[in-house]
């Protein structure tokens, strides 16, 4: 499964294994205790990019 680096506007970073970037963002929200549907700190505010490690 590919790995994605998810970045929050606050500067937090997290590397997760996910099917796609959308799932990676949702997993990051769950890990950080954020509500995915929140406009300011949920999925829409996160950026995910695939990393090869």
Buried (B, 14 or more C-beta within 10 A) or exposed (E): EBEBBBBBEEEEEBEBEBEEBBBBBBBBBEEBEBEBEEEEBBBEBBEBEEEEE
